Amino acid sequence: MIYGAVRLFFVISPKIMGNQKIQKPKTNMEHKLIACCGLDCETCEARIATIKNDDELRRQTAEKWREMNGTDAITTETINCMGCRTEGVKFAYCEGMCQIRKCVREKGFETCGDCSQIETCEQIGMILKNLPEAKANLQSLKY
């Protein structure tokens, strides 16, 4: 739907009225906060720390991500990101090493949801298998 110059995307809101789910409009910025792979950048600790300029959250996130990824390369200073598909700073992995983001850009797509090979893709397969919300996010972008 078009309202003025703003295109709105609809997603299911967690609010429920009786037995009916209420839909809320999703703004273009919120739409852009769904990463190429379907992860929700809006809930990402690196993005939240960047937006709030929260050094303690940066420290906690770096520590957690260092352990998860088994690397000392993730430091408090590297935890800065505005989102995979938005303007601004990106976390180093998202910017230069993410094979999913590279593939999407090379194919000229917005997200993996635009690709006809999504169901058989090895690159995104593990994310979609382990995080069903990522697939739901990609499907919510269809308009």
N, CA, C and O atoms as a GROMACS GRO file, in nm:
protein
  572
    1MET      N    1   0.083  -0.118   0.000
    1MET     CA    2   0.000   0.000   0.000
    1MET      C    3   0.088   0.124   0.000
    1MET      O    4   0.198   0.123   0.056
    2ILE      N    5   0.041   0.227  -0.061
    2ILE     CA    6   0.115   0.352  -0.064
    2ILE      C    7   0.039   0.454   0.022
    2ILE      O    8  -0.080   0.477   0.000
    3TYR      N    9   0.108   0.514   0.118
    3TYR     CA   10   0.053   0.620   0.199
    3TYR      C   11   0.145   0.739   0.183
    3TYR      O   12   0.256   0.739   0.237
    4GLY      N   13   0.102   0.841   0.110
    4GLY     CA   14   0.190   0.952   0.080
    4GLY      C   15   0.308   0.899   0.002
    4GLY      O   16   0.291   0.825  -0.094
    5ALA      N   17   0.428   0.936   0.043
    5ALA     CA   18   0.549   0.891  -0.026
    5ALA      C   19   0.610   0.770   0.043
    5ALA      O   20   0.716   0.722   0.002
    6VAL      N   21   0.545   0.719   0.149
    6VAL     CA   22   0.601   0.609   0.226
    6VAL      C   23   0.534   0.479   0.188
    6VAL      O   24   0.412   0.468   0.193
    7ARG      N   25   0.614   0.381   0.150
    7ARG     CA   26   0.560   0.249   0.121
    7ARG      C   27   0.564   0.169   0.251
    7ARG      O   28   0.667   0.164   0.318
    8LEU      N   29   0.454   0.107   0.286
    8LEU     CA   30   0.446   0.034   0.411
    8LEU      C   31   0.440  -0.116   0.382
    8LEU      O   32   0.375  -0.158   0.287
    9PHE      N   33   0.506  -0.193   0.463
    9PHE     CA   34   0.506  -0.338   0.452
    9PHE      C   35   0.436  -0.390   0.576
    9PHE      O   36   0.454  -0.337   0.686
   10PHE      N   37   0.355  -0.495   0.562
   10PHE     CA   38   0.278  -0.545   0.673
   10PHE      C   39   0.339  -0.672   0.730
   10PHE      O   40   0.379  -0.762   0.657
   11VAL      N   41   0.345  -0.676   0.863
   11VAL     CA   42   0.391  -0.794   0.935
   11VAL      C   43   0.291  -0.823   1.045
   11VAL      O   44   0.213  -0.736   1.085
   12ILE      N   45   0.294  -0.943   1.094
   12ILE     CA   46   0.205  -0.980   1.203
   12ILE      C   47   0.263  -0.923   1.332
   12ILE      O   48   0.379  -0.947   1.365
   13SER      N   49   0.182  -0.848   1.403
   13SER     CA   50   0.221  -0.793   1.531
   13SER      C   51   0.201  -0.898   1.638
   13SER      O   52   0.113  -0.983   1.625
   14PRO      N   53   0.280  -0.896   1.744
   14PRO     CA   54   0.259  -0.991   1.852
   14PRO      C   55   0.131  -0.963   1.930
   14PRO      O   56   0.089  -1.046   2.010
   15LYS      N   57   0.069  -0.849   1.908
   15LYS     CA   58  -0.055  -0.816   1.978
   15LYS      C   59  -0.169  -0.897   1.920
   15LYS      O   60  -0.182  -0.912   1.799
   16ILE      N   61  -0.251  -0.948   2.006
   16ILE     CA   62  -0.366  -1.027   1.962
   16ILE      C   63  -0.490  -0.967   2.023
   16ILE      O   64  -0.493  -0.935   2.142
   17MET      N   65  -0.591  -0.951   1.943
   17MET     CA   66  -0.717  -0.895   1.988
   17MET      C   67  -0.821  -1.004   1.972
   17MET      O   68  -0.862  -1.035   1.860
   18GLY      N   69  -0.864  -1.064   2.084
   18GLY     CA   70  -0.952  -1.179   2.073
   18GLY      C   71  -0.875  -1.291   2.007
   18GLY      O   72  -0.766  -1.327   2.052
   19ASN      N   73  -0.930  -1.347   1.901
   19ASN     CA   74  -0.861  -1.451   1.826
   19ASN      C   75  -0.796  -1.397   1.700
   19ASN      O   76  -0.734  -1.472   1.626
   20GLN      N   77  -0.810  -1.267   1.675
   20GLN     CA   78  -0.756  -1.208   1.553
   20GLN      C   79  -0.618  -1.150   1.578
   20GLN      O   80  -0.594  -1.082   1.678
   21LYS      N   81  -0.528  -1.179   1.488
   21LYS     CA   82  -0.397  -1.115   1.493
   21LYS      C   83  -0.410  -0.979   1.427
   21LYS      O   84  -0.474  -0.965   1.323
   22ILE      N   85  -0.348  -0.880   1.487
   22ILE     CA   86  -0.351  -0.744   1.433
   22ILE      C   87  -0.223  -0.722   1.355
   22ILE      O   88  -0.114  -0.756   1.402
   23GLN      N   89  -0.236  -0.666   1.236
   23GLN     CA   90  -0.118  -0.635   1.157
   23GLN      C   91  -0.080  -0.490   1.178
   23GLN      O   92  -0.166  -0.402   1.186
   24LYS      N   93   0.050  -0.466   1.188
   24LYS     CA   94   0.097  -0.328   1.198
   24LYS      C   95   0.179  -0.299   1.074
   24LYS      O   96   0.245  -0.389   1.022
   25PRO      N   97   0.178  -0.177   1.027
   25PRO     CA   98   0.259  -0.144   0.909
   25PRO      C   99   0.407  -0.150   0.941
   25PRO      O  100   0.449  -0.108   1.049
   26LYS      N  101   0.484  -0.201   0.849
   26LYS     CA  102   0.630  -0.207   0.863
   26LYS      C  103   0.687  -0.099   0.774
   26LYS      O  104   0.660  -0.096   0.654
   27THR      N  105   0.766  -0.010   0.831
   27THR     CA  106   0.823   0.100   0.754
   27THR      C  107   0.937   0.050   0.666
   27THR      O  108   0.988  -0.060   0.685
   28ASN      N  109   0.976   0.132   0.570
   28ASN     CA  110   1.086   0.097   0.481
   28ASN      C  111   1.215   0.075   0.561
   28ASN      O  112   1.294  -0.013   0.526
   29MET      N  113   1.238   0.154   0.666
   29MET     CA  114   1.359   0.136   0.748
   29MET      C  115   1.354   0.001   0.818
   29MET      O  116   1.455  -0.070   0.820
   30GLU      N  117   1.241  -0.035   0.876
   30GLU     CA  118   1.228  -0.166   0.941
   30GLU      C  119   1.249  -0.277   0.839
   30GLU      O  120   1.310  -0.379   0.869
   31HIS      N  121   1.197  -0.257   0.718
   31HIS     CA  122   1.216  -0.352   0.609
   31HIS      C  123   1.365  -0.372   0.582
   31HIS      O  124   1.409  -0.485   0.562
   32LYS      N  125   1.442  -0.265   0.582
   32LYS     CA  126   1.585  -0.271   0.556
   32LYS      C  127   1.662  -0.335   0.671
   32LYS      O  128   1.776  -0.377   0.652
   33LEU      N  129   1.601  -0.345   0.789
   33LEU     CA  130   1.669  -0.405   0.903
   33LEU      C  131   1.660  -0.558   0.904
   33LEU      O  132   1.714  -0.622   0.994
   34ILE      N  133   1.593  -0.615   0.806
   34ILE     CA  134   1.599  -0.759   0.786
   34ILE      C  135   1.722  -0.784   0.699
   34ILE      O  136   1.731  -0.736   0.587
   35ALA      N  137   1.816  -0.861   0.753
   35ALA     CA  138   1.943  -0.887   0.684
   35ALA      C  139   1.920  -0.970   0.558
   35ALA      O  140   1.812  -1.025   0.538
   36CYS      N  141   2.021  -0.979   0.476
   36CYS     CA  142   2.016  -1.058   0.353
   36CYS      C  143   1.970  -1.201   0.380
   36CYS      O  144   1.900  -1.261   0.299
   37CYS      N  145   2.011  -1.256   0.495
   37CYS     CA  146   1.981  -1.394   0.531
   37CYS      C  147   1.851  -1.409   0.608
   37CYS      O  148   1.808  -1.521   0.634
   38GLY      N  149   1.787  -1.298   0.644
   38GLY     CA  150   1.661  -1.304   0.717
   38GLY      C  151   1.674  -1.274   0.865
   38GLY      O  152   1.573  -1.259   0.934
   39LEU      N  153   1.796  -1.264   0.916
   39LEU     CA  154   1.812  -1.227   1.056
   39LEU      C  155   1.762  -1.084   1.074
   39LEU      O  156   1.767  -1.003   0.981
   40ASP      N  157   1.715  -1.053   1.193
   40ASP     CA  158   1.659  -0.921   1.222
   40ASP      C  159   1.765  -0.832   1.285
   40ASP      O  160   1.793  -0.843   1.404
   41CYS      N  161   1.824  -0.744   1.205
   41CYS     CA  162   1.931  -0.655   1.254
   41CYS      C  163   1.881  -0.564   1.365
   41CYS      O  164   1.959  -0.518   1.448
   42GLU      N  165   1.751  -0.538   1.368
   42GLU     CA  166   1.697  -0.449   1.470
   42GLU      C  167   1.719  -0.505   1.611
   42GLU      O  168   1.731  -0.429   1.707
   43THR      N  169   1.726  -0.639   1.623
   43THR     CA  170   1.745  -0.701   1.753
   43THR      C  171   1.890  -0.741   1.778
   43THR      O  172   1.921  -0.798   1.883
   44CYS      N  173   1.979  -0.712   1.685
   44CYS     CA  174   2.120  -0.750   1.697
   44CYS      C  175   2.190  -0.663   1.803
   44CYS      O  176   2.178  -0.541   1.804
   45GLU      N  177   2.264  -0.730   1.892
   45GLU     CA  178   2.332  -0.659   2.000
   45GLU      C  179   2.434  -0.559   1.948
   45GLU      O  180   2.454  -0.453   2.008
   46ALA      N  181   2.500  -0.590   1.837
   46ALA     CA  182   2.598  -0.496   1.782
   46ALA      C  183   2.528  -0.368   1.734
   46ALA      O  184   2.578  -0.258   1.757
   47ARG      N  185   2.415  -0.383   1.669
   47ARG     CA  186   2.341  -0.265   1.623
   47ARG      C  187   2.287  -0.184   1.740
   47ARG      O  188   2.295  -0.061   1.740
   48ILE      N  189   2.233  -0.253   1.839
   48ILE     CA  190   2.179  -0.184   1.956
   48ILE      C  191   2.290  -0.106   2.027
   48ILE      O  192   2.271   0.009   2.066
   49ALA      N  193   2.407  -0.170   2.043
   49ALA     CA  194   2.520  -0.102   2.108
   49ALA      C  195   2.564   0.019   2.027
   49ALA      O  196   2.602   0.122   2.083
   50THR      N  197   2.560   0.007   1.894
   50THR     CA  198   2.599   0.118   1.807
   50THR      C  199   2.500   0.233   1.820
   50THR      O  200   2.540   0.348   1.839
   51ILE      N  201   2.372   0.202   1.810
   51ILE     CA  202   2.267   0.305   1.818
   51ILE      C  203   2.272   0.378   1.952
   51ILE      O  204   2.263   0.501   1.957
   52LYS      N  205   2.288   0.301   2.060
   52LYS     CA  206   2.288   0.360   2.195
   52LYS      C  207   2.425   0.408   2.239
   52LYS      O  208   2.439   0.467   2.346
   53ASN      N  209   2.528   0.382   2.156
   53ASN     CA  210   2.666   0.412   2.193
   53ASN      C  211   2.698   0.356   2.331
   53ASN      O  212   2.751   0.424   2.419
   54ASP      N  213   2.664   0.227   2.347
   54ASP     CA  214   2.674   0.158   2.475
   54ASP      C  215   2.799   0.069   2.478
   54ASP      O  216   2.799  -0.042   2.426
   55ASP      N  217   2.904   0.121   2.540
   55ASP     CA  218   3.031   0.048   2.544
   55ASP      C  219   3.023  -0.080   2.627
   55ASP      O  220   3.093  -0.176   2.598
   56GLU      N  221   2.941  -0.082   2.730
   56GLU     CA  222   2.926  -0.203   2.810
   56GLU      C  223   2.859  -0.314   2.728
   56GLU      O  224   2.901  -0.430   2.735
   57LEU      N  225   2.757  -0.281   2.652
   57LEU     CA  226   2.695  -0.380   2.564
   57LEU      C  227   2.793  -0.425   2.456
   57LEU      O  228   2.795  -0.542   2.419
   58ARG      N  229   2.873  -0.334   2.404
   58ARG     CA  230   2.977  -0.371   2.307
   58ARG      C  231   3.073  -0.473   2.369
   58ARG      O  232   3.107  -0.573   2.306
   59ARG      N  233   3.116  -0.448   2.493
   59ARG     CA  234   3.209  -0.538   2.561
   59ARG      C  235   3.146  -0.676   2.580
   59ARG      O  236   3.209  -0.778   2.552
   60GLN      N  237   3.022  -0.678   2.628
   60GLN     CA  238   2.952  -0.805   2.651
   60GLN      C  239   2.932  -0.881   2.520
   60GLN      O  240   2.951  -1.003   2.514
   61THR      N  241   2.894  -0.810   2.415
   61THR     CA  242   2.871  -0.872   2.285
   61THR      C  243   3.001  -0.928   2.228
   61THR      O  244   3.003  -1.039   2.177
   62ALA      N  245   3.109  -0.851   2.238
   62ALA     CA  246   3.239  -0.898   2.189
   62ALA      C  247   3.280  -1.025   2.262
   62ALA      O  248   3.328  -1.120   2.201
   63GLU      N  249   3.262  -1.026   2.392
   63GLU     CA  250   3.299  -1.144   2.472
   63GLU      C  251   3.218  -1.266   2.428
   63GLU      O  252   3.273  -1.374   2.407
   64LYS      N  253   3.089  -1.247   2.415
   64LYS     CA  254   3.001  -1.358   2.375
   64LYS      C  255   3.035  -1.407   2.234
   64LYS      O  256   3.046  -1.528   2.211
   65TRP      N  257   3.053  -1.315   2.141
   65TRP     CA  258   3.081  -1.353   2.002
   65TRP      C  259   3.220  -1.414   1.989
   65TRP      O  260   3.240  -1.504   1.907
   66ARG      N  261   3.318  -1.366   2.069
   66ARG     CA  262   3.452  -1.425   2.069
   66ARG      C  263   3.444  -1.572   2.108
   66ARG      O  264   3.505  -1.658   2.043
   67GLU      N  265   3.369  -1.601   2.214
   67GLU     CA  266   3.353  -1.740   2.259
   67GLU      C  267   3.279  -1.824   2.156
   67GLU      O  268   3.321  -1.936   2.125
   68MET      N  269   3.170  -1.771   2.102
   68MET     CA  270   3.090  -1.845   2.003
   68MET      C  271   3.171  -1.879   1.879
   68MET      O  272   3.155  -1.987   1.821
   69ASN      N  273   3.258  -1.788   1.838
   69ASN     CA  274   3.332  -1.803   1.712
   69ASN      C  275   3.476  -1.850   1.732
   69ASN      O  276   3.548  -1.872   1.634
   70GLY      N  277   3.519  -1.864   1.856
   70GLY     CA  278   3.654  -1.911   1.885
   70GLY      C  279   3.763  -1.825   1.825
   70GLY      O  280   3.859  -1.877   1.766
   71THR      N  281   3.750  -1.694   1.838
   71THR     CA  282   3.851  -1.603   1.783
   71THR      C  283   3.873  -1.484   1.875
   71THR      O  284   3.780  -1.436   1.940
   72ASP      N  285   3.996  -1.438   1.879
   72ASP     CA  286   4.028  -1.317   1.955
   72ASP      C  287   4.013  -1.191   1.870
   72ASP      O  288   4.032  -1.080   1.919
   73ALA      N  289   3.980  -1.208   1.743
   73ALA     CA  290   3.969  -1.093   1.651
   73ALA      C  291   3.848  -1.006   1.682
   73ALA      O  292   3.843  -0.890   1.640
   74ILE      N  293   3.751  -1.059   1.754
   74ILE     CA  294   3.632  -0.980   1.787
   74ILE      C  295   3.658  -0.909   1.918
   74ILE      O  296   3.668  -0.970   2.024
   75THR      N  297   3.668  -0.777   1.909
   75THR     CA  298   3.696  -0.694   2.026
   75THR      C  299   3.583  -0.593   2.045
   75THR      O  300   3.497  -0.576   1.959
   76THR      N  301   3.587  -0.527   2.158
   76THR     CA  302   3.489  -0.422   2.186
   76THR      C  303   3.487  -0.319   2.074
   76THR      O  304   3.381  -0.270   2.035
   77GLU      N  305   3.604  -0.287   2.022
   77GLU     CA  306   3.616  -0.185   1.918
   77GLU      C  307   3.554  -0.230   1.785
   77GLU      O  308   3.517  -0.146   1.703
   78THR      N  309   3.541  -0.360   1.763
   78THR     CA  310   3.484  -0.409   1.636
   78THR      C  311   3.331  -0.419   1.640
   78THR      O  312   3.268  -0.445   1.538
   79ILE      N  313   3.273  -0.398   1.756
   79ILE     CA  314   3.127  -0.408   1.770
   79ILE      C  315   3.064  -0.274   1.735
   79ILE      O  316   3.031  -0.194   1.823
   80ASN      N  317   3.047  -0.252   1.607
   80ASN     CA  318   2.981  -0.132   1.552
   80ASN      C  319   2.912  -0.175   1.424
   80ASN      O  320   2.976  -0.224   1.332
   81CYS      N  321   2.781  -0.156   1.418
   81CYS     CA  322   2.708  -0.195   1.298
   81CYS      C  323   2.571  -0.127   1.297
   81CYS      O  324   2.504  -0.116   1.399
   82MET      N  325   2.533  -0.081   1.179
   82MET     CA  326   2.401  -0.020   1.162
   82MET      C  327   2.304  -0.115   1.092
   82MET      O  328   2.186  -0.083   1.077
   83GLY      N  329   2.352  -0.230   1.049
   83GLY     CA  330   2.266  -0.327   0.981
   83GLY      C  331   2.324  -0.363   0.846
   83GLY      O  332   2.386  -0.280   0.780
   84CYS      N  333   2.303  -0.483   0.806
   84CYS     CA  334   2.362  -0.541   0.685
   84CYS      C  335   2.317  -0.469   0.557
   84CYS      O  336   2.395  -0.458   0.462
   85ARG      N  337   2.192  -0.421   0.553
   85ARG     CA  338   2.139  -0.361   0.430
   85ARG      C  339   2.113  -0.212   0.443
   85ARG      O  340   2.046  -0.153   0.358
   86THR      N  341   2.163  -0.150   0.549
   86THR     CA  342   2.142  -0.007   0.567
   86THR      C  343   2.272   0.068   0.544
   86THR      O  344   2.380   0.007   0.538
   87GLU      N  345   2.263   0.198   0.532
   87GLU     CA  346   2.382   0.282   0.520
   87GLU      C  347   2.452   0.285   0.655
   87GLU      O  348   2.388   0.269   0.759
   88GLY      N  349   2.580   0.304   0.652
   88GLY     CA  350   2.654   0.320   0.777
   88GLY      C  351   2.750   0.206   0.802
   88GLY      O  352   2.765   0.115   0.720
   89VAL      N  353   2.813   0.212   0.917
   89VAL     CA  354   2.915   0.117   0.957
   89VAL      C  355   2.857  -0.025   0.965
   89VAL      O  356   2.741  -0.045   0.999
   90LYS      N  357   2.942  -0.122   0.933
   90LYS     CA  358   2.904  -0.263   0.940
   90LYS      C  359   3.005  -0.336   1.028
   90LYS      O  360   3.123  -0.299   1.033
   91PHE      N  361   2.959  -0.440   1.096
   91PHE     CA  362   3.049  -0.530   1.167
   91PHE      C  363   3.141  -0.592   1.062
   91PHE      O  364   3.095  -0.623   0.952
   92ALA      N  365   3.267  -0.610   1.093
   92ALA     CA  366   3.366  -0.655   0.994
   92ALA      C  367   3.322  -0.782   0.921
   92ALA      O  368   3.338  -0.791   0.799
   93TYR      N  369   3.266  -0.878   0.991
   93TYR     CA  370   3.223  -1.001   0.925
   93TYR      C  371   3.113  -0.971   0.823
   93TYR      O  372   3.117  -1.018   0.710
   94CYS      N  373   3.015  -0.892   0.864
   94CYS     CA  374   2.903  -0.860   0.775
   94CYS      C  375   2.950  -0.782   0.653
   94CYS      O  376   2.900  -0.804   0.542
   95GLU      N  377   3.043  -0.693   0.673
   95GLU     CA  378   3.090  -0.607   0.564
   95GLU      C  379   3.170  -0.684   0.459
   95GLU      O  380   3.144  -0.670   0.340
   96GLY      N  381   3.265  -0.764   0.503
   96GLY     CA  382   3.357  -0.820   0.405
   96GLY      C  383   3.365  -0.971   0.395
   96GLY      O  384   3.415  -1.023   0.296
   97MET      N  385   3.317  -1.042   0.496
   97MET     CA  386   3.337  -1.187   0.496
   97MET      C  387   3.210  -1.269   0.477
   97MET      O  388   3.218  -1.387   0.443
   98CYS      N  389   3.094  -1.211   0.496
   98CYS     CA  390   2.968  -1.285   0.488
   98CYS      C  391   2.942  -1.328   0.343
   98CYS      O  392   2.915  -1.246   0.256
   99GLN      N  393   2.950  -1.458   0.320
   99GLN     CA  394   2.929  -1.512   0.186
   99GLN      C  395   2.784  -1.495   0.140
   99GLN      O  396   2.759  -1.481   0.020
  100ILE      N  397   2.691  -1.496   0.232
  100ILE     CA  398   2.550  -1.477   0.197
  100ILE      C  399   2.530  -1.335   0.143
  100ILE      O  400   2.468  -1.317   0.038
  101ARG      N  401   2.580  -1.237   0.214
  101ARG     CA  402   2.566  -1.097   0.170
  101ARG      C  403   2.635  -1.076   0.035
  101ARG      O  404   2.581  -1.008  -0.052
  102LYS      N  405   2.754  -1.136   0.017
  102LYS     CA  406   2.824  -1.125  -0.111
  102LYS      C  407   2.740  -1.185  -0.224
  102LYS      O  408   2.729  -1.125  -0.331
  103CYS      N  409   2.683  -1.301  -0.200
  103CYS     CA  410   2.602  -1.368  -0.303
  103CYS      C  411   2.482  -1.283  -0.341
  103CYS      O  412   2.453  -1.264  -0.459
  104VAL      N  413   2.411  -1.232  -0.242
  104VAL     CA  414   2.293  -1.149  -0.266
  104VAL      C  415   2.330  -1.027  -0.351
  104VAL      O  416   2.260  -0.994  -0.446
  105ARG      N  417   2.439  -0.962  -0.316
  105ARG     CA  418   2.482  -0.842  -0.389
  105ARG      C  419   2.526  -0.876  -0.531
  105ARG      O  420   2.493  -0.804  -0.625
  106GLU      N  421   2.600  -0.987  -0.547
  106GLU     CA  422   2.644  -1.028  -0.681
  106GLU      C  423   2.526  -1.059  -0.773
  106GLU      O  424   2.532  -1.033  -0.893
  107LYS      N  425   2.420  -1.115  -0.716
  107LYS     CA  426   2.302  -1.149  -0.796
  107LYS      C  427   2.208  -1.030  -0.814
  107LYS      O  428   2.111  -1.039  -0.890
  108GLY      N  429   2.236  -0.920  -0.747
  108GLY     CA  430   2.153  -0.801  -0.760
  108GLY      C  431   2.022  -0.809  -0.682
  108GLY      O  432   1.927  -0.738  -0.714
  109PHE      N  433   2.017  -0.895  -0.581
  109PHE     CA  434   1.896  -0.911  -0.500
  109PHE      C  435   1.903  -0.820  -0.377
  109PHE      O  436   2.009  -0.768  -0.342
  110GLU      N  437   1.788  -0.804  -0.313
  110GLU     CA  438   1.781  -0.736  -0.184
  110GLU      C  439   1.815  -0.834  -0.072
  110GLU      O  440   1.893  -0.803   0.018
  111THR      N  441   1.756  -0.955  -0.079
  111THR     CA  442   1.777  -1.059   0.023
  111THR      C  443   1.775  -1.196  -0.045
  111THR      O  444   1.746  -1.207  -0.164
  112CYS      N  445   1.805  -1.297   0.032
  112CYS     CA  446   1.796  -1.435  -0.018
  112CYS      C  447   1.653  -1.471  -0.056
  112CYS      O  448   1.631  -1.560  -0.137
  113GLY      N  449   1.557  -1.403   0.002
  113GLY     CA  450   1.416  -1.428  -0.029
  113GLY      C  451   1.382  -1.398  -0.174
  113GLY      O  452   1.280  -1.445  -0.224
  114ASP      N  453   1.466  -1.322  -0.243
  114ASP     CA  454   1.442  -1.289  -0.384
  114ASP      C  455   1.496  -1.397  -0.478
  114ASP      O  456   1.470  -1.394  -0.598
  115CYS      N  457   1.569  -1.493  -0.424
  115CYS     CA  458   1.637  -1.594  -0.505
  115CYS      C  459   1.551  -1.720  -0.519
  115CYS      O  460   1.496  -1.770  -0.421
  116SER      N  461   1.541  -1.770  -0.640
  116SER     CA  462   1.462  -1.891  -0.666
  116SER      C  463   1.529  -2.017  -0.610
  116SER      O  464   1.466  -2.122  -0.602
  117GLN      N  465   1.656  -2.008  -0.573
  117GLN     CA  466   1.730  -2.123  -0.522
  117GLN      C  467   1.734  -2.130  -0.369
  117GLN      O  468   1.809  -2.210  -0.313
  118ILE      N  469   1.655  -2.048  -0.302
  118ILE     CA  470   1.663  -2.039  -0.156
  118ILE      C  471   1.640  -2.174  -0.086
  118ILE      O  472   1.706  -2.204   0.013
  119GLU      N  473   1.550  -2.254  -0.137
  119GLU     CA  474   1.517  -2.380  -0.071
  119GLU      C  475   1.631  -2.482  -0.078
  119GLU      O  476   1.639  -2.571   0.007
  120THR      N  477   1.718  -2.471  -0.177
  120THR     CA  478   1.827  -2.568  -0.194
  120THR      C  479   1.964  -2.507  -0.170
  120THR      O  480   2.066  -2.574  -0.188
  121CYS      N  481   1.970  -2.382  -0.130
  121CYS     CA  482   2.097  -2.311  -0.114
  121CYS      C  483   2.173  -2.360   0.009
  121CYS      O  484   2.121  -2.361   0.120
  122GLU      N  485   2.298  -2.399  -0.013
  122GLU     CA  486   2.382  -2.443   0.097
  122GLU      C  487   2.427  -2.326   0.184
  122GLU      O  488   2.447  -2.342   0.304
  123GLN      N  489   2.442  -2.208   0.123
  123GLN     CA  490   2.490  -2.090   0.198
  123GLN      C  491   2.395  -2.053   0.311
  123GLN      O  492   2.439  -2.028   0.424
  124ILE      N  493   2.267  -2.049   0.283
  124ILE     CA  494   2.169  -2.003   0.382
  124ILE      C  495   2.097  -2.120   0.451
  124ILE      O  496   2.022  -2.099   0.547
  125GLY      N  497   2.121  -2.239   0.404
  125GLY     CA  498   2.050  -2.356   0.456
  125GLY      C  499   2.053  -2.373   0.606
  125GLY      O  500   1.949  -2.397   0.667
  126MET      N  501   2.170  -2.359   0.667
  126MET     CA  502   2.181  -2.378   0.812
  126MET      C  503   2.106  -2.271   0.890
  126MET      O  504   2.047  -2.299   0.994
  127ILE      N  505   2.109  -2.149   0.840
  127ILE     CA  506   2.035  -2.042   0.908
  127ILE      C  507   1.886  -2.071   0.905
  127ILE      O  508   1.818  -2.062   1.008
  128LEU      N  509   1.835  -2.107   0.787
  128LEU     CA  510   1.692  -2.133   0.776
  128LEU      C  511   1.650  -2.257   0.855
  128LEU      O  512   1.539  -2.262   0.907
  129LYS      N  513   1.738  -2.354   0.864
  129LYS     CA  514   1.709  -2.476   0.940
  129LYS      C  515   1.704  -2.448   1.090
  129LYS      O  516   1.615  -2.496   1.160
  130ASN      N  517   1.800  -2.371   1.138
  130ASN     CA  518   1.812  -2.348   1.281
  130ASN      C  519   1.735  -2.227   1.334
  130ASN      O  520   1.708  -2.218   1.454
  131LEU      N  521   1.699  -2.136   1.244
  131LEU     CA  522   1.628  -2.014   1.286
  131LEU      C  523   1.506  -1.992   1.196
  131LEU      O  524   1.512  -1.914   1.101
  132PRO      N  525   1.396  -2.060   1.226
  132PRO     CA  526   1.277  -2.045   1.141
  132PRO      C  527   1.228  -1.902   1.129
  132PRO      O  528   1.162  -1.867   1.031
  133GLU      N  529   1.259  -1.818   1.228
  133GLU     CA  530   1.217  -1.678   1.220
  133GLU      C  531   1.287  -1.606   1.106
  133GLU      O  532   1.233  -1.509   1.052
  134ALA      N  533   1.406  -1.652   1.066
  134ALA     CA  534   1.476  -1.589   0.954
  134ALA      C  535   1.397  -1.610   0.825
  134ALA      O  536   1.382  -1.518   0.745
  135LYS      N  537   1.346  -1.731   0.806
  135LYS     CA  538   1.266  -1.759   0.686
  135LYS      C  539   1.136  -1.678   0.690
  135LYS      O  540   1.094  -1.623   0.588
  136ALA      N  541   1.075  -1.670   0.807
  136ALA     CA  542   0.951  -1.592   0.821
  136ALA      C  543   0.978  -1.445   0.790
  136ALA      O  544   0.896  -1.378   0.727
  137ASN      N  545   1.093  -1.394   0.835
  137ASN     CA  546   1.129  -1.254   0.806
  137ASN      C  547   1.143  -1.233   0.655
  137ASN      O  548   1.095  -1.133   0.602
  138LEU      N  549   1.210  -1.325   0.588
  138LEU     CA  550   1.228  -1.313   0.443
  138LEU      C  551   1.092  -1.317   0.372
  138LEU      O  552   1.068  -1.242   0.277
  139GLN      N  553   1.005  -1.406   0.418
  139GLN     CA  554   0.871  -1.417   0.358
  139GLN      C  555   0.790  -1.291   0.383
  139GLN      O  556   0.706  -1.254   0.300
  140SER      N  557   0.813  -1.224   0.497
  140SER     CA  558   0.737  -1.102   0.528
  140SER      C  559   0.775  -0.987   0.435
  140SER      O  560   0.701  -0.889   0.425
  141LEU      N  561   0.889  -0.998   0.369
  141LEU     CA  562   0.933  -0.892   0.279
  141LEU      C  563   0.871  -0.901   0.141
  141LEU      O  564   0.881  -0.807   0.062
  142LYS      N  565   0.806  -1.013   0.113
  142LYS     CA  566   0.741  -1.029  -0.018
  142LYS      C  567   0.624  -0.932  -0.028
  142LYS      O  568   0.540  -0.926   0.062
  143TYR      N  569   0.621  -0.856  -0.134
  143TYR     CA  570   0.514  -0.758  -0.151
  143TYR      C  571   0.474  -0.749  -0.294
  143TYR      O  572   0.385  -0.672  -0.328
   0.00000   0.00000   0.00000
